[in-house]
Amino acid sequence: MTTAGVGRRARQADPAPRQATGSLLAGLRLARLYAASRRAATCLLVLAACAVALRVALHWLPRNGVFARQIPLIIEAGIAAVIGVTADSPFGEPERAAGRWLPYLRLAAALALSGAAFGALAAGSASQHLDGGTLGLLRDLAGFVGLGFLTGAVLGGALAWIGPIGYLAITLPTLAGHWTTPWLWPDRPPHDRGAAICAGLVFAAGLAVVTVRGARAWFR
């Protein structure tokens, strides 16, 4: 065997690593384009602003009282509304027909934004007195986000805010009523297992729906 033959074999073996690198770059570009089409960067800026607002509110609000519970819930519902709206597709049905990676991108985006929302609010409430604590924050935020995803699947991504805001409007008057139903989870103690299960089921259902079919696409 000559050195020329060895060189030819080495060159023939080169395309595989190049193809793998090309596929990785293509996947990263696809994820970037998907995030840009869903206004993920704007959503992250809103999350950061809400985290700052929560910290300021917890610093000035009294430790006890109805506002100490209402203000964090309002911020959580607002964040969930923004996350729900990001599921809206600017391309509609053509994207559904051509995008075989859409379910994976939807799932990754939903989990990433939900995790970022929890992380931002947890950081904003660090060293402050948050009614319900981190456990209550996780439960309430998960339920709100799940409602946003479910509403987007029914009414369209642009109207996904209706679910979290509507549920908030129902929940706020009940905070002083000590309701026992776990489906009004913000009114239950943070260690209430039934309330955590209900909020978790809503989040899981919303995540499954937004992964499989996404937000409802209307004619544009």
Summary of the structure (lengths in Angstrom):
residues: 220
radius of gyration: 22.2
end to end distance: 64.8
largest distance: 87.8
contacts: 683
relative contact order: 0.13
helix: 75%
strand: 0%
